[in-house]
Amino acid sequence: MLLTIIFVLALHLVADFILQPNWVQTYKSRDNSILLLHVTIYSYVLSMGALIVAPWEAAVLYGVINGLLHFIVDYITSRIITFHALKIKLPAAEEMASVPIYEKINIYSLCVLLGIDQLCHQACLLATFPLIATT
């Protein structure tokens, strides 16, 4: 069962980040149709991956339920993260040309918010895990 949980969390990583085009990640907080595309990709990957460990009905149900939960979480958190990101001001380029971005600006609050977003997603995945758990 532990391996299945790790597998589901890895699926989440692939579905929520790796297979998402940059423009979807960028604009999902501004346009609900783009957020819906993000969630569709997420749900599809989660459902297809869950087929490896569960019957198709359970896998699809798991993907759809987590897709709905993912939409709700991202609707809220992506807007909060974008709101805070708009407050960040970069110093003049010539002042710090050779300094990494994380030393130029304080991204701590954005990292915390992203961590909370991911904690919510992982909690949803684990709360619905019994749908696909096989002993």
N, C-alpha and C positions, 0 to 999 in steps of 0.2 A: 504494500500500500504506500509506503514512503516513496518508492521509486515512481509510482503513479502521480503522487503529489508533486514531486520534482519535475516530472514530465509535463504536467499541466502548467506549472510555473514557467517552464521553459517555453511552452506554447504561447503563454501570455507575452513573454519577451519578444518572440518572433512576430506575433500578431499585432502587438501594440506599438512596436518600434521598427523592427527590421524590415517588415513588408509594407510599411507605410511610406508613401512618397513624401518628400520634404514639404511640398506645397500643401499636402493634407494636414500634416502636423502644424504647419504655420497658420493656416486659415480656418481650422476647425472651430476655433473660439469665436469667429466672426460670422460664420455662415453655417446654419443648421443643415443644409444639404451636404456640405463638405463633412460635417460631423457625422451625418448619416452614412456617408461613404466610408469614413473611418471605421465606424461601428460595423458596417456590412463586411468589410475586409476582416475585421477582428473576429466577428461571429463565424464567418466561413472557415477561417483558419482553425479556430477553436473547435468547431464541430468536426471538421475533417481530421484533426489530430485526435480528438476524443474517440473517433471510430477505431483507433488502434487498441483502446482499452475498454470499450463499451459497445453494446449493441447500437445499431443506427438510430433507433428512436430515442434512446437515452443521450446519445452523442449530440443529436440535433437539438433536443430539448435543452441540454446543457449549454450549447452554443447560443441559442436564442435567448434564454433567460439571462445569461451573462452578457450578451449583447445589449439587452435592455438596461441592465444594471450599469454597464459600461457607459451607455449614452447618458444616463442620469449623472454619474460621477463626473464624466468629462464635461458635460454641459456646465456644471458648477465649477469644477477645479480649473478648467482651461481658461475660463473667463477671469477667475481670481488671479491666476498666474499671469495672464496677459495684462490685467490691470496693474499689477506690481511691476511687470517688466517695462511698462510704459514710463515708469518713474525713473528708470535707470538712465543716467546721462554718461556718455563716454567722454573721457578727456580728449583734448586736441591730439590728433594723430602724431604730430611731430614731437610732442612731449614724451611719449612713451612708445615709440615705434617698435622697440625690441622687447617689450614687456608682454608676457602672455595675458590674454583677456581676463583670466580669473584674478590677476593682480591689478588690473586696471579698474575693475568695478567690484562691488560687493554683491555676489550672487548667492549669498548664504540664504536669504529669505526665499529666493526662487527654488533653491535646492530642497529646502524644508518643505515647501508647498508641493514640489514634485514628489518628494518622499511620502507625503500624506496622500497624494493622489494614488500612488502605487500601493500604499498600504490598504486603501479602500478597495482597489481592484483585487488585490490578493485576498482580502477578507471575503469579498463576493465569491471568488473562485472556490475558496475553502468552505464557505457556508453552503454552497450548492454542490460540493463534491460528492455527497451521498448519491446524487443522481447517476453518477458514472462509476462509483466505487464498486468493485467486485472483490469479493473476499479471496 
